[in-house]
Amino acid sequence: MDFTNPLVYGVPVFLALILLELSYSKNFGDKNLYKWKDLVSSLSIGTGSAVIAALTKTVAAILIFTVAYELFNPVVDGVRTNIFGWQSFGYVWYVWIACMLLDDFAYYWFHRQNHMVRFFWAAHIVHHSSDNFNLGTAVRNGWFTIIYKPFFYVWIVMLGFPPEMLLVCIGIESLWQFQLHTKYVPKLGFLEKFINTHTMHQVHHAKNIEYMDKNHGGILNIFDRMFGTWKELDETIDIEYGVTSPPNSFNIWTILSHEYKNIWADMKKSKNWRHKFMYCFGPPGWSHDGRTKTIKQIRESLEKEKQLKKTKAVQTKQNPVIKTKVLSESA
């Protein structure tokens, strides 16, 4: 059975919504929401991504998904049967729901690893490299993520879900992800309990230390809640968007490649092969000499400082001698 990828219809809608948000922000909202050079860079990268995606998704469907589906779901006595013994899945409504849930699960881990593995982050950082959060940023997708993305999903067709069904589900996921990139949708009340919303995605794009590496979910936020990466938007915190190592350029090739250059520069800092491996495949921020730290290390360090201050405050309160000494030293 053939299906049309929903992204085919999504592209003109994307452009229309970007134009609508741009017009509204310039006339009634935040005049600085869009910066022209930044928008041109995002649209240029998005156009290239769409062309590359069209080619690689065809390859993924034929060479990866279809081959895996045929290998794991051969036709036995006229019936397509999974090698584990069950009949491969058809197109009834509950199979579509199951496929969508599995797609969302796969997306969570694909997205999370893009933040946890520096080589993947070098491709994904393109999407986060703008310090603006708007629908234009939504199409600013790295060109190289498309190469390895199918391998995070191929297990779904191995289970017996048709490749074309999975591709439609991936398209639906992309449509939902696009519309999350706006600040004009407030918290959605009850839906916040299980849906990945616009405010949650603002958290994901923030470079505030308390927000980084949070909310990797696609349509649902259940996997973030299950695996400890969920974070609600705190409206008392001023969000800073972007990344800690920005490309500082509107040149699209610089935006696409700058983190790979950073990886190469870091790998040359040590002759130890384990260090070289970690600079490439370890978490972003890892360093062999402690000059830079991962988000986890930074949070642990801040927590230790916080606990140390609490301990000193308690000791000072309980011991007047310490309190007098502290006061004299401060004087």
C-alpha positions as CSV (number, residue, x, y, z in Angstrom):
1,M,0.0,0.0,0.0
2,D,1.3,3.4,-1.0
3,F,1.1,6.5,1.2
4,T,2.1,10.2,0.6
5,N,4.5,11.6,3.1
6,P,2.6,14.3,5.0
7,L,5.6,16.6,4.8
8,V,4.8,17.1,1.1
9,Y,1.8,19.1,2.2
10,G,3.6,20.5,5.2
11,V,6.2,22.6,3.3
12,P,3.8,25.3,2.0
13,V,2.1,25.4,5.3
14,F,5.5,25.9,7.0
15,L,6.2,28.9,4.8
16,A,2.8,30.4,5.3
17,L,3.1,30.1,9.1
18,I,6.6,31.6,9.2
19,L,5.3,34.5,7.2
20,L,2.3,34.9,9.5
21,E,4.5,34.8,12.7
22,L,7.0,37.2,11.1
23,S,4.3,39.7,10.2
24,Y,2.6,39.5,13.5
25,S,5.9,39.9,15.5
26,K,7.0,42.9,13.4
27,N,3.6,44.7,13.8
28,F,2.2,43.6,17.1
29,G,4.6,41.5,19.1
30,D,8.4,41.3,19.5
31,K,10.1,43.2,16.7
32,N,13.4,41.4,17.5
33,L,11.9,37.9,17.2
34,Y,13.2,37.6,13.7
35,K,16.5,38.9,12.4
36,W,16.7,39.0,8.7
37,K,20.2,37.5,8.2
38,D,19.4,34.7,10.7
39,L,16.1,34.0,8.9
40,V,17.8,33.8,5.5
41,S,20.4,31.4,7.0
42,S,17.6,29.2,8.5
43,L,15.6,29.1,5.3
44,S,18.7,28.3,3.2
45,I,19.7,25.5,5.5
46,G,16.1,24.3,5.6
47,T,15.9,24.2,1.8
48,G,19.1,22.2,1.6
49,S,17.8,19.8,4.3
50,A,14.5,19.3,2.4
51,V,16.4,18.4,-0.8
52,I,18.8,16.0,1.0
53,A,16.0,14.5,3.0
54,A,14.0,13.8,-0.2
55,L,17.0,11.8,-1.5
56,T,18.1,10.1,1.6
57,K,14.6,9.1,2.7
58,T,14.2,7.3,-0.6
59,V,17.4,5.5,0.1
60,A,16.3,4.8,3.7
61,A,13.0,3.4,2.5
62,I,14.6,1.2,-0.2
63,L,17.9,0.1,1.2
64,I,17.3,0.2,5.0
65,F,13.7,-0.1,5.9
66,T,12.5,-2.2,3.0
67,V,15.5,-4.6,3.2
68,A,15.1,-4.9,7.0
69,Y,11.4,-5.5,6.6
70,E,11.9,-8.2,4.0
71,L,14.6,-10.0,6.0
72,F,12.7,-10.0,9.2
73,N,9.3,-10.5,7.7
74,P,9.5,-13.1,4.9
75,V,6.4,-14.5,3.1
76,V,5.7,-17.9,4.5
77,D,2.9,-20.0,2.8
78,G,1.5,-16.8,1.3
79,V,1.5,-14.9,4.6
80,R,4.0,-12.3,5.6
81,T,5.3,-13.6,8.9
82,N,7.8,-12.1,11.4
83,I,10.8,-14.3,12.1
84,F,9.8,-14.3,15.8
85,G,6.6,-16.1,14.9
86,W,3.8,-13.5,14.7
87,Q,2.1,-12.3,11.5
88,S,3.4,-9.0,10.2
89,F,1.1,-6.1,10.9
90,G,-1.5,-4.6,8.5
91,Y,-3.1,-1.2,8.3
92,V,-5.9,-1.3,10.8
93,W,-6.2,1.8,13.0
94,Y,-4.7,0.3,16.2
95,V,-1.6,-0.7,14.3
96,W,-1.2,2.9,13.2
97,I,-1.5,4.0,16.8
98,A,1.1,1.4,17.9
99,C,3.5,2.5,15.1
100,M,3.1,6.1,16.1
101,L,3.9,5.4,19.7
102,L,7.0,3.4,18.7
103,D,8.0,6.2,16.4
104,D,7.7,8.6,19.3
105,F,9.8,6.4,21.5
106,A,12.5,6.1,18.7
107,Y,12.4,9.9,18.2
108,Y,13.1,10.5,21.9
109,W,16.2,8.4,21.9
110,F,17.4,9.7,18.5
111,H,16.9,13.3,19.8
112,R,18.5,12.6,23.2
113,Q,21.6,11.0,21.7
114,N,22.0,14.0,19.4
115,H,22.6,15.9,22.7
116,M,24.6,13.2,24.5
117,V,27.1,12.1,21.8
118,R,29.3,14.9,20.5
119,F,29.6,13.6,16.9
120,F,25.8,13.6,16.7
121,W,25.6,16.9,18.4
122,A,27.9,18.4,15.7
123,A,25.1,17.7,13.2
124,H,22.2,18.6,15.5
125,I,23.8,21.8,16.9
126,V,22.8,23.5,13.6
127,H,19.2,23.4,14.8
128,H,20.1,25.1,18.1
129,S,22.7,27.5,16.8
130,S,20.3,30.5,16.4
131,D,19.7,32.7,19.4
132,N,16.1,33.3,18.1
133,F,13.2,31.0,18.9
134,N,10.7,31.2,16.1
135,L,9.1,29.1,13.3
136,G,12.0,30.0,11.0
137,T,14.4,28.2,13.4
138,A,12.2,25.1,13.1
139,V,13.4,24.5,9.5
140,R,17.0,25.1,10.5
141,N,17.9,21.4,10.5
142,G,21.4,19.9,10.1
143,W,22.0,18.1,6.8
144,F,24.1,15.3,8.3
145,T,21.5,14.0,10.9
146,I,19.5,12.6,8.0
147,I,22.3,10.1,7.3
148,Y,22.2,8.2,10.6
149,K,18.6,8.9,11.6
150,P,17.1,5.8,9.9
151,F,19.2,3.5,12.1
152,F,17.3,4.7,15.2
153,Y,14.0,3.6,13.6
154,V,14.8,0.5,11.6
155,W,13.9,-1.8,14.5
156,I,10.3,-0.8,14.1
157,V,10.0,-2.4,10.6
158,M,12.0,-5.4,11.9
159,L,9.1,-6.0,14.3
160,G,6.7,-6.1,11.3
161,F,5.4,-2.6,10.8
162,P,5.3,-1.7,7.0
163,P,8.1,0.7,6.0
164,E,5.6,3.1,4.3
165,M,3.6,3.3,7.6
166,L,6.7,4.2,9.5
167,L,7.6,6.9,7.0
168,V,4.2,8.5,7.4
169,C,4.5,8.4,11.2
170,I,8.0,10.1,11.0
171,G,6.4,12.7,8.8
172,I,3.6,13.3,11.3
173,E,6.3,13.7,14.0
174,S,8.1,16.3,12.0
175,L,4.9,18.3,11.5
176,W,4.3,18.4,15.2
177,Q,7.9,19.4,15.9
178,F,7.7,22.3,13.5
179,Q,4.8,24.0,15.1
180,L,6.4,23.8,18.6
181,H,8.8,26.5,17.7
182,T,6.8,29.6,18.6
183,K,6.5,31.6,21.8
184,Y,3.0,32.8,21.0
185,V,1.3,29.6,22.4
186,P,1.0,29.7,26.2
187,K,0.9,26.7,28.5
188,L,-1.9,24.3,27.6
189,G,-3.3,23.3,30.9
190,F,-4.2,19.6,31.2
191,L,-2.4,18.8,27.9
192,E,0.9,19.6,29.6
193,K,0.5,16.3,31.5
194,F,1.3,14.2,28.5
195,I,1.9,16.3,25.4
196,N,5.2,17.9,24.4
197,T,4.1,21.6,24.2
198,H,5.5,24.9,23.0
199,T,6.6,26.0,26.4
200,M,8.4,22.7,27.0
201,H,10.2,23.2,23.7
202,Q,11.3,26.6,24.7
203,V,13.0,24.9,27.6
204,H,14.7,22.5,25.2
205,H,16.1,25.4,23.1
206,A,17.4,27.4,26.1
207,K,21.0,27.6,27.0
208,N,20.3,28.3,30.7
209,I,22.2,25.7,32.7
210,E,19.0,24.5,34.5
211,Y,17.3,23.9,31.1
212,M,20.0,22.3,28.9
213,D,19.5,18.7,27.7
214,K,15.9,18.6,28.8
215,N,12.6,17.8,26.9
216,H,13.8,15.6,24.1
217,G,10.3,14.2,23.4
218,G,8.4,14.4,20.1
219,I,4.7,14.5,20.4
220,L,4.4,13.0,24.0
221,N,6.4,14.0,27.0
222,I,6.0,10.7,28.8
223,F,9.5,9.4,27.8
224,D,11.1,12.6,29.2
225,R,9.2,12.0,32.4
226,M,10.1,8.3,32.5
227,F,13.8,8.8,31.8
228,G,14.5,11.9,33.9
229,T,14.8,14.6,31.2
230,W,11.6,16.5,31.6
231,K,11.6,20.1,32.8
232,E,8.7,22.5,33.0
233,L,9.1,26.1,31.9
234,D,9.7,28.4,34.9
235,E,8.2,31.8,33.8
236,T,10.4,33.6,36.4
237,I,13.5,32.7,34.5
238,D,14.7,34.8,31.6
239,I,15.4,32.3,28.8
240,E,18.6,32.7,26.7
241,Y,18.3,30.8,23.4
242,G,21.2,29.3,21.4
243,V,24.3,27.3,22.3
244,T,27.4,27.9,24.4
245,S,29.7,27.5,21.4
246,P,27.9,29.4,18.6
247,P,29.1,29.6,15.0
248,N,29.1,33.4,15.1
249,S,28.3,33.5,11.5
250,F,25.4,33.6,9.1
251,N,27.3,31.6,6.5
252,I,25.4,28.3,6.1
253,W,28.6,26.2,5.6
254,T,30.1,27.6,8.8
255,I,26.8,26.9,10.6
256,L,26.8,23.4,9.3
257,S,30.4,22.5,10.0
258,H,31.7,24.6,12.9
259,E,31.3,22.0,15.6
260,Y,33.1,19.3,13.5
261,K,36.1,21.8,13.3
262,N,35.9,22.2,17.1
263,I,36.0,18.4,17.5
264,W,39.0,18.1,15.3
265,A,40.8,20.9,17.2
266,D,40.0,19.2,20.5
267,M,41.2,15.8,19.3
268,K,44.6,17.3,18.6
269,K,45.0,18.4,22.2
270,S,46.0,14.9,23.4
271,K,47.9,12.1,21.9
272,N,46.0,9.6,24.0
273,W,43.6,7.6,21.7
274,R,41.0,7.3,24.4
275,H,40.9,11.0,24.8
276,K,40.6,11.4,21.0
277,F,37.7,9.0,21.1
278,M,35.9,10.8,23.9
279,Y,36.3,14.2,22.2
280,C,34.5,12.7,19.3
281,F,31.9,10.3,20.8
282,G,31.8,11.4,24.5
283,P,29.3,14.0,25.7
284,P,29.6,17.6,24.6
285,G,31.9,19.5,26.9
286,W,34.0,16.5,27.9
287,S,37.8,17.3,28.2
288,H,40.7,15.2,29.3
289,D,42.2,18.1,31.5
290,G,39.0,19.6,32.9
291,R,39.2,22.8,30.9
292,T,35.6,22.3,29.7
293,K,32.9,20.3,31.4
294,T,29.8,18.4,30.4
295,I,26.4,19.7,31.5
296,K,26.2,16.8,34.1
297,Q,29.6,17.9,35.5
298,I,28.6,21.5,35.7
299,R,25.4,20.7,37.5
300,E,27.2,18.4,39.9
301,S,29.7,21.2,40.6
302,L,27.0,23.8,41.2
303,E,25.1,21.4,43.5
304,K,28.3,20.8,45.6
305,E,28.8,24.6,45.9
306,K,25.2,24.9,46.9
307,Q,25.5,22.2,49.6
308,L,28.8,23.7,50.8
309,K,27.2,27.1,51.3
310,K,24.3,25.5,53.2
311,T,26.7,23.6,55.4
312,K,28.7,26.8,56.2
313,A,25.6,28.7,56.9
314,V,24.4,26.1,59.4
315,Q,27.8,25.9,61.0
316,T,28.0,29.7,61.3
317,K,24.6,29.8,62.9
318,Q,25.3,27.0,65.4
319,N,28.8,28.1,66.3
320,P,29.2,31.8,67.4
321,V,33.0,31.5,67.3
322,I,32.9,30.7,63.6
323,K,30.3,33.4,63.1
324,T,32.6,36.0,64.8
325,K,35.6,34.7,62.7
326,V,33.6,35.0,59.5
327,L,32.5,38.5,60.3
328,S,36.1,39.6,61.2
329,E,37.4,38.1,58.0
330,S,34.8,39.9,55.9
331,A,35.6,43.1,57.6
